[in-house]
Amino acid sequence: MIGEPIPYSLSTDNLLLVLYLANILGVAYVFIVNGANIADRTKSLFYYSNQSNPYNTRAGISRFCSFILIFQIIFFLSIIAFNYLLLNREETINRISHIYFLSFAALFTLFLFVKRIMYDIVNNILFTAKLAKEWRDSYFFTIKLTGFLLFPLVTAIIFKANLSEGVYWTYLVFVAIIYLYMLTVRALNIIFVEKLRWFDIFLYLCAIELLPIGILCKTIAQTISFLTIKL
């Protein structure tokens, strides 16, 4: 007699739990090695204005620590995208959960790589090389900070079965607002510092931030549909 299959749960997925614990250990190492510098960079997001030395030279973060923080944001975004799949109750998850997860991770990695190239091209055309580098470093540091904001949501997704869809979307909107606020403040303090040009900032962020994010969300939905059909 064959019983009903056990519903898939992130809290029982050993691979994801190992990655989650490894991420916590890695971030603990980051704070031990570069915690003070991360705090200095975070403060500089808000009080930086026409300083002679860019904040990234005043508060350096090692390359290995930067890699850990990039891993964290990719891992967390993959978990969040995977939870979106769970909320839609796809029947194939029990069989091929890791294929979905690895596909999301590859997609987010590619997205960050393309954003790096796109920002370099656009900003080097619009601004000086110094401003372009300062903005690029600040932008990717903002992405790393967003990983810390996502930690409570990811923890709840993993360890709380049947997380409310309302809580899921509300928290994502909350993080998105803070993320866009940090980018807007940095845009004011670095690349639009001469005049208060809110409309220019709006157009700039729409073109190189909101539009790519919209394309990414559409790509995630198409990826889910493709994998569900093919697998």
N, C-alpha and C positions, 0 to 999 in steps of 0.2 A: 504493500500500500504506500503510495506516494503522498506525502503531506504537502501543505502549502509552502511555497518558498519563503524564506525569511526576508522581510523587507530590507532593502539596502540602507545602511546608516553610516555616516561619516565617522561616528565615534567607534565603530568596529572595523574600520579600514586601517589595517596595520601600517601600510605604506604611508598614508597621509598623516597618521599619528606620529610616525618616526620623523617625517619631514617637519611637522609642527614642532616637535620637541627639539629637533636640530636647529630650527629657526630661532627658538627661544634661547638656546645656548649660544648661538652665533650672535644674536643681538646683545646678549649679556656681555659677550667678549667686546663687541663694538663700544658699549658704554664704558667698559673698563679702560679700553685703550684710547678712545676718542670722545668720551662723554662730554668733557669740558668744551671741546671744539664744536661739537654738535649744538650745545647750548648757546655758544657765541654766534654760530651761524643762524640759529633760530631767532635770536634777538635782533640780528642784523636784518632780518626780513622786514622789520618794522621801523627801525630807526635809521637805517642806511640812507644817506643823502649826500651826494657830491663828495664822498670821502676819497682821499688820494690813493689809498691802497684798497684794492678789491677785497671783499670779505673772504674770498676763497684763499687768498694768500695769508690773511691774518689768522685763519682758523682752518688749517688743513685737516683732511680726513684721509687716512691711508687708503691705498687702492684696494687692499683686501677687505677692509671694512666697508668700502663703497660697494664692492661686489656682494657682500652679505646683505646690505640694505636693498640692493636691486633684486636679489633673489627673494627677499621678503615681499616686496611689492608684487612681483610676478606670481609668487606662491599664493598670496592673499587674494589677488584678483582672480586667479584660477579657481580657488575655493568658492569665491562669490559667484562666479559664472556657473560653476558646477551646482551651487545651491539653486540658482535660477532654473537649471535643468530639473532638479528635484522638485521644485515647486510646480513644474508642469507635469510631474509624475510620468516621466518617460518609462515605458515598460522594459526597455532594453538595458537599463542601468545596472541591474544585477549581474549581467554578463560581461559588460564592456566598460565598466566605470573608469578604469585607468586610461583607456583610449580617449575618452572624452576629456579627462583631466589633462593628459599630456598634450592633446590638441589645443586646449585653451592656453596652456603654458607656452607652447610654441607660438601661438598667435600673439600673446602679449609681449613675448620677447621680440618678435618681428616688429610689432607696433612701436616699441621703444627705440629699436634700431632705426626704423624709418623716420621717427620723429627727430632723432638726433641729426640725421642727414638733412631733413627738411628745415629744421631750425637753423642749421649752419648756412644753408643756401640762402634762405630768405633774409636772415638777420645780417649776413655779410653784404647783402645788396642794399638793405635799408639803412644800416648803421655802420659805425666804425668797427674795426676788428676788435678793439678793446671792449666796446659795449656789447658786441655780439658774444664774445667769450664770457663776459660777466653775466649776461642774461642766460646763456646756455648752462653755465655752472649753477646759477641760482634756480633755474627751472628744474633741473634734474635733482637738486637738493630738495626742492618742494615736493617732487614725486616721492622721494625717500621718506620725507616727513609724513606724507599721506599714508604710508604703510603703517606707521604707528597709530594713526587715527582709525585704521581699519581693523586693528587688532581685537578690540572688543567684539565687533561683529563676527569676525572669523571664529573667535573662540566660542561664541554663542551658536554659530552654525554647526561647529564640530560636535559640541558636547550637549546641546539642547535639541532633543528630537522634536520635529515638527515646529520649528521656529515660525512664529507668526509672519505671514507675508507683509502685513502692515508694518511690523517692526523692521523687517528686512529693508523695505523700500524707504521708510522714513529715515533710517540711519544712513542709507546711501545718499539720500538727498542732503542730509545734514553734512556729510563729509564733502559732497560736491560743492556745497556753498562755501565751506571753509577753504577748500582747495582753490576755487575761483577767486576768493577774497585774497588769498596769499599771492596769487599770480597778478591780480590787479594792483596790489600794493607794490609789488616788485616792479611792475611795468611803470608805475608812476615814479618810482625812485631811481630807475636805471635808464630806461629808453625814452620816456616821455617826461623827463624832469624839467625841461625848459619852460613848458607851458602845460597848464592843466587841460588836457585834451581827452575828455571822457569818451567822446564819440570815436576818436582815433583808437583808443584802447579797446573799446567795444568791437570795432571792426577787426582790429588786429587779433584779438582773442577768438573771435568767431571764425576767422579764416584759418588760423593755425592751431586752434585748440578745440573749439566746440564742433566744428565740421569734421575733423579727424575722429573725434570721440563718437560722433554720430555714425560715421562710416564703420568704426570698430564695433559698435553695438549691432549694426546691421550684419556685419560679417560673422559675429558670434551666433546670431540667430540662424544665418544661412549654414554655418558650420554644424550646428545642432541638427538642422533638418537633413543635411547631407549625410552625417554619420548615422542618424536614425534610420534613414532609408538604406544605406549601403551595408550597415552592420546588423 
